[in-house]
Amino acid sequence: MSVHTTHITPALNARFNGPQPDMEIDNVSIDSRSLQNNAGTLFFALGGQNRNGHQFIPALIDKGVRNFVVTHIPDGTEGKANFFVVDSTLKALQDFAIYYRGLYNFPVIAITGSNGKTIVKEWLNYLLSPDYNIIRSPKSYNSQVGVPLSVIGINEHHNLGIFEAGISTVGEMEKLEPIIQPNIGILTHIGAAHDEGFVSREEKIAEKLKLFTNVDVLILQKNEAIEALLPFQIKTFTWGFEAGADVQVAKTQDSGSTILSIVYNGSIFDVTLPFTDDTSVENAITCMVLMLHMGYSHTVITERLAGLYPVELRLQVKNGINGCTLIDDSFSSDYQSLKIALDFLEQHKTHQKTTVILSDVFQSGFDTGVLYAKVAKLLASHNISQVIGIGETISRELADFPNFYPYKTTQEFLAHYRASSFSNETVLIKGARSFRFDEIVVFLEEKTHETVLEINLNSVVHNLNFYKSRLKPETKIMVMVKAFGYGAGSYEIAKALSHQKIDYLGVAFADEGIALRNAGISTPIIVMNPESSAFAAMAAYNLEPEIYSARELRSFIAMAQQKNLSSYPIHIKLDTGMHRLGFQENQLAELITLLRNNNLVSVKSIFSHLSASDDLQFRDFTQEQIAKFDAWSSHLMAELNINPLRHILNTSGIYNYPEAQYNMVRLGIGLYGVGNDATERQSLQTVGTLKTIILQIKEVPAGDSVGYSRRFMAGHTTTIATLPIGYADGIPRAWGNGKGFVTIGGHKANIIGSICMDMLMVDITGIDCREGDTAIIFGDSPSVVEMAQSLGTIPYEILTSISQRVKRVFFKE
Ligand SMILES: *Cc1c(COP(=O)(O)O)cnc(C)c1O
């Protein structure tokens, strides 16, 4: 990119203020953590609920950034950099993209729909890249911010664009259309439901179709209801399984593959696809129809479609051998996605040492020398400890890069590298599919059994934002990560939230807090059940105690005196009715005496805990607790002349009693996707999915029994599957014997017989599945809530009982 600052002011309709009106811009950033050539960066200070770009500007000026798009010039920065002042920085980013898009003129394909956008985009990229230099949206950058950023990636070498657009409410597509300016439209599958944000399904479809207002042709599956909503002038090119479509398709399935018979323009030809599921088949047909439109021959179409592969849409974080953390991105290698992967590495690295294993980089549109110079710059700016380059080109082009280890092929690397050369480092594995880096992942991945608890970090952020939206913007949030983050992994949750606005973390015991500190978490941490034996360690690790009794406080003060601490933050717990820990009313006087004129400790907050915030039949009792809290804490504040934070609400409290939010709330179970209230649950996303695989399938004849104590008797011939997960993994034994079920390929399979220590058996009669297929123990279905209700317990118990031997895998889209 090369844009001159003088063009920016009119393009953004901005007011310019700054010392250097004459500068060259060569990249755009919205994220202060991922900057490269600082002097050439144009930084858009986007606002947001959690982070506001404006607050990072002084630090960015120190790092050499000189051009900012802002709504106001932050205090003390005027004159130190160029500012483009606008009313909305998001609109300015979009206006910039419109301006930038206008500098280029080549065919652009735009994709929208409810599902399949990213897959179709990735596949088209694969199918067309032998013939074009393609610019495409990285990952699923399809939002109001993602689309402009995608378009800004265009450079003078590109000759085809493929961009996806997604919307969540009316009015959004009108903004994306002029940014993409597509010539060819593709509508993928449209779901039957209408999403939140739209009144009806028709409204949703009509909004999506606005993307195609100016296209020359729109490709879609023949559908009269949808076509009726099209503005009349749009030319369509349709496909369908029935007569009447421009491209007529018939499909038959073979083991593992699908054969399509295509009738188009009077000729017939066959295409074989290497998969059978309906969604992938539909997406592949969409790609094929686009190739027909672009004039590809039947032979080329048949040849290339046979090579389609499953697309991994997310970067996966996995446990590696010898304490390593792996970031698996073994499906693509282009400049744009390398940039994203390196930013992801920066945010998710768990070790000081970082290694990048990188294949030849493709599809950038740059000349080889220029491209690798950019790659080298990118790697250097991320301070990577060592780079292993695999491929002829990268081996040659990066030969002079410090700590660079070249290999010609993946096989050569695997033959020469010993597993012991990797330890306690974070390894990004990024390679084009043809390099088969999945084999490197297998080599470096910790070998455990196939049961995993998958944690969706996007859902964690979504759930956090749901509760935030119900609170005043200034209310602080403590996130409870006790008991390994309710089983989901306290460190990873804390890390994932470290870029959100989180004020405190809550743990139960000091060692949980120490583990977080050792992993580099710097957020303030409260220890809820501190034991006096751990006080010194807590001070050393900057952990703040809950103080619940005079005896505990004396002991903490004694330690503070001995260690010469002053104003050490403490948190006073009041017992307003839970009768667990905390000061009761008649103990407040003693507390006041201990704290008055005491400089060793400082009361950072006063809090209490509700015993029945989830149960509205106890509304009166809860309100009484809140009233006591209000009165007692006010009394303490007046007597001690202090003004600490106050907090009493847990998840259900936030939901049911937002009026009692004071200055902070303590969010636990809701963050992990479990609401106690049915309506609340609808707004939450599942965080943990416990999965395993089918180890063996067999037929059990009528009259035979299954499992210990012969508790299941087959009434007829029954097909069963054995799964390698049992009560030692934390599956309640009471969930067996027909009570519980697992989900296999979308179908319910009842658990039969008694659950064993490490295994359980399910009835899969009539379900199409194979050994090695995935079985979902809980997640969307059954949900933890459903399990808990059926077992007469609470979701908290199920989540926190999942054994630590179950591997946790974290992902982020
Ligand atoms: C665990 C805990 C919470 C969080 O409760 P949830 O119901 O999971 O939101 C809040 N406060 C205290 C003192 C806790 O122990």
The ligand as a Tripos MOL2 file, in Angstrom:
@<TRIPOS>MOLECULE
LIG
   15    15     1     0     0
SMALL
NO_CHARGES

@<TRIPOS>ATOM
      1 C1        -17.8270  -18.6720   43.1900 C.3       1 LIG1
      2 C2        -18.1580  -17.3580   43.7030 C.ar      1 LIG1
      3 C3        -18.7640  -16.4040   42.8730 C.ar      1 LIG1
      4 C4        -19.2410  -16.6820   41.4800 C.3       1 LIG1
      5 O1        -20.4970  -17.3420   41.5320 O.3       1 LIG1
      6 P1        -21.2570  -17.7650   40.1960 P.3       1 LIG1
      7 O2        -22.5960  -18.2280   40.6530 O.co2     1 LIG1
      8 O3        -20.4670  -18.8430   39.5850 O.co2     1 LIG1
      9 O4        -21.3260  -16.5580   39.3490 O.co2     1 LIG1
     10 C5        -18.9290  -15.1310   43.3790 C.ar      1 LIG1
     11 N1        -18.5380  -14.8300   44.6410 N.ar      1 LIG1
     12 C6        -17.9850  -15.7320   45.4650 C.ar      1 LIG1
     13 C7        -17.5940  -15.3300   46.8480 C.3       1 LIG1
     14 C8        -17.7870  -17.0270   45.0350 C.ar      1 LIG1
     15 O5        -17.2350  -17.9190   45.8490 O.3       1 LIG1
@<TRIPOS>BOND
     1     1     2 1
     2     2     3 ar
     3     2    14 ar
     4     3     4 1
     5     3    10 ar
     6     4     5 1
     7     5     6 1
     8     6     7 2
     9     6     8 1
    10     6     9 1
    11    10    11 ar
    12    11    12 ar
    13    12    13 1
    14    12    14 ar
    15    14    15 1
@<TRIPOS>SUBSTRUCTURE
     1 LIG1         1 GROUP 0 **** ****
